[in-house]
Amino acid sequence: MKKVEKKVIRVAALCSLYPLGGDTYMDAIYDVIDRAKNEPNLTVTPVHFATRLDGELDDVLRVIRASFEAAPQRHVVELATISAGSPTREEGSAS
């Protein structure tokens, strides 16, 4: 059987966590951000009402799932917009 190489997909994601129904929701949000910052393969950037995660798709999705599961409240909403290849680099650019 031919071994299939795993394709590496680099993405950027904007994530917002809303742990509802508790007084400590901001503590839960800051805890999730701190956990993401400890991920060695991700770049974490705060943006207005969200957190940006840059890295490989598998790492980003793992962090999103972990943050959803870590929220102490039972009623949790998490919004994530994930983009690959955007913005498109122009030919000849160094970045």
Secondary structure, 3 states (H helix, E strand, C coil): CCCCCCCCCEEEEEEEEEEECCCCHHHHHHHHHHHHHCCCCCEEEEECCEEEEEEEHHHHHHHHHHHHHHCCCCEEEEEEEEEECCCCCCCCCCC
